[in-house]
Amino acid sequence: MSAVLVAPFSDLLNKPKDTLASMVRSGAFLLRLRRRDAEDLVLTTVSRREQEHAVVSVATRLAVALMRQIDGQGQERLLEVLPEVFPWVRFLPAGDMRLFLDELVGTLHAIEDLDNIAPVAQLITEWRHTAEVHADPELAAALSQDGDDYGPVPDPGLAA
């Protein structure tokens, strides 16, 4: 039994019943549809999607509950384990680690109503890039220098 069945997207288009039957027979809960000229797609069942949502919801509620602990130690405990989850946070200044944690928990809490995890993925990517800057002393120095602002950068497609 494989958790993911991989098939060409054309199989779903040309023989949908057979493709879905293969997914059921294999016991897979995800069908990854390979596409030649675009990002792959994933097809799953509603029950599987609801399970994933429930797991994210529980993890979010745990993190929010820890942050709100009356003794004030919740945030400290989360800060202690943060490098185990995101090793790159070691390059962030201590204040930024705390800010990242606050934003992460707040964003996780906010997406529960949206049922869209993209804001969390974006937030993690942005903070990881910030850690990359702090990890490179030359880059950090160059980016923290005062300089002239030359205004907005034109879209690469519009540059002459």
C-alpha positions as CSV (number, residue, x, y, z in Angstrom):
1,M,0.0,0.0,0.0
2,S,1.4,3.3,-1.1
3,A,0.2,6.6,0.3
4,V,0.5,8.4,-3.0
5,L,-0.3,7.1,-6.5
6,V,1.5,8.9,-9.3
7,A,-0.1,9.0,-12.8
8,P,0.1,11.2,-15.8
9,F,-2.6,13.9,-15.9
10,S,-3.6,12.5,-19.3
11,D,-4.6,9.2,-17.6
12,L,-7.2,11.1,-15.6
13,L,-8.5,12.8,-18.7
14,N,-8.6,9.8,-21.0
15,K,-9.6,7.1,-18.5
16,P,-10.9,8.7,-15.3
17,K,-12.7,5.7,-13.9
18,D,-9.7,3.4,-14.4
19,T,-7.4,6.0,-12.9
20,L,-9.5,6.6,-9.8
21,A,-10.1,2.8,-9.4
22,S,-6.3,2.4,-9.4
23,M,-6.1,4.9,-6.6
24,V,-8.7,3.0,-4.6
25,R,-7.1,-0.4,-5.3
26,S,-3.7,0.7,-4.2
27,G,-5.0,2.2,-1.0
28,A,-3.5,5.5,-1.8
29,F,-5.0,8.6,-0.3
30,L,-3.4,11.0,-2.8
31,L,-3.3,10.9,-6.5
32,R,-0.4,12.9,-7.9
33,L,-1.1,13.9,-11.5
34,R,2.1,14.7,-13.4
35,R,1.9,17.4,-16.0
36,R,4.5,18.1,-18.6
37,D,4.3,21.8,-18.8
38,A,3.0,22.8,-15.4
39,E,3.1,22.0,-11.7
40,D,1.8,18.6,-10.7
41,L,-1.7,18.4,-9.2
42,V,-2.9,16.4,-6.3
43,L,-6.3,14.8,-5.9
44,T,-7.5,13.5,-2.6
45,T,-10.7,12.5,-0.8
46,V,-12.8,14.9,1.2
47,S,-12.3,12.8,4.4
48,R,-8.5,13.0,4.0
49,R,-8.7,16.7,3.5
50,E,-10.8,17.1,6.6
51,Q,-8.3,15.0,8.6
52,E,-5.4,17.2,7.5
53,H,-7.4,20.3,8.4
54,A,-8.2,18.8,11.8
55,V,-4.5,18.1,12.5
56,V,-3.5,21.7,11.5
57,S,-6.3,23.0,13.7
58,V,-5.2,21.0,16.7
59,A,-1.5,22.0,16.3
60,T,-2.6,25.7,16.0
61,R,-4.7,25.5,19.1
62,L,-1.8,23.9,21.0
63,A,0.6,26.6,20.0
64,V,-1.9,29.4,20.8
65,A,-2.7,27.9,24.2
66,L,1.0,27.6,25.0
67,M,1.6,31.3,24.0
68,R,-1.3,32.4,26.3
69,Q,-0.2,30.5,29.4
70,I,-0.7,32.6,32.5
71,D,2.7,31.9,34.0
72,G,4.3,33.5,30.9
73,Q,6.4,30.4,30.3
74,G,4.5,29.3,27.2
75,Q,6.3,31.6,24.9
76,E,9.7,30.7,26.5
77,R,9.0,27.0,26.0
78,L,8.1,27.5,22.4
79,L,11.2,29.7,21.9
80,E,13.3,26.8,23.3
81,V,12.0,24.3,20.8
82,L,11.8,26.7,17.8
83,P,15.3,25.8,16.6
84,E,14.4,22.1,16.5
85,V,11.5,22.9,14.2
86,F,13.3,25.7,12.2
87,P,17.1,25.2,12.6
88,W,17.7,28.5,10.6
89,V,16.2,30.6,13.4
90,R,19.6,30.3,15.2
91,F,20.8,33.1,12.8
92,L,18.0,35.5,13.8
93,P,18.7,38.0,16.6
94,A,16.9,37.0,19.8
95,G,14.2,39.7,19.4
96,D,13.5,38.5,15.8
97,M,13.1,34.9,17.0
98,R,10.4,36.2,19.4
99,L,8.8,38.3,16.6
100,F,8.8,35.3,14.2
101,L,7.2,33.1,16.9
102,D,4.5,35.8,17.6
103,E,3.8,36.2,13.8
104,L,3.8,32.4,13.2
105,V,1.3,31.7,16.0
106,G,-0.9,34.6,15.0
107,T,-0.9,33.6,11.4
108,L,-1.7,30.0,12.2
109,H,-4.6,31.2,14.4
110,A,-5.9,33.4,11.6
111,I,-5.8,30.8,8.8
112,E,-8.1,28.5,10.7
113,D,-11.1,30.6,9.4
114,L,-9.6,30.9,5.9
115,D,-8.9,27.2,5.4
116,N,-5.8,28.4,3.4
117,I,-2.3,27.6,4.6
118,A,-0.6,29.8,2.0
119,P,-0.1,32.8,4.4
120,V,1.8,30.5,6.8
121,A,4.1,29.2,4.1
122,Q,4.8,32.7,2.9
123,L,5.6,33.9,6.4
124,I,8.0,31.0,7.0
125,T,9.7,31.7,3.6
126,E,10.1,35.4,4.4
127,W,11.6,34.7,7.9
128,R,13.9,32.0,6.4
129,H,15.2,34.6,3.9
130,T,15.7,37.1,6.8
131,A,17.8,34.4,8.6
132,E,19.8,33.9,5.4
133,V,20.8,37.6,5.5
134,H,21.8,37.4,9.2
135,A,23.9,34.3,8.5
136,D,26.0,36.2,5.9
137,P,27.9,39.0,7.7
138,E,28.8,40.7,4.5
139,L,25.3,40.6,3.1
140,A,23.9,41.8,6.4
141,A,26.3,44.7,6.5
142,A,25.6,45.7,2.9
143,L,21.8,45.6,3.5
144,S,22.0,47.6,6.7
145,Q,23.9,50.5,5.3
146,D,22.2,53.8,4.8
147,G,21.8,54.7,1.2
148,D,19.8,56.5,-1.4
149,D,16.4,55.3,-2.3
150,Y,16.0,55.2,-6.0
151,G,12.3,54.5,-6.0
152,P,10.4,51.4,-7.1
153,V,12.1,48.8,-9.3
154,P,10.3,48.3,-12.6
155,D,8.9,44.9,-13.5
156,P,11.6,42.9,-15.3
157,G,9.3,42.4,-18.3
158,L,8.9,46.2,-18.6
159,A,12.5,47.2,-18.4
160,A,13.9,48.5,-21.6
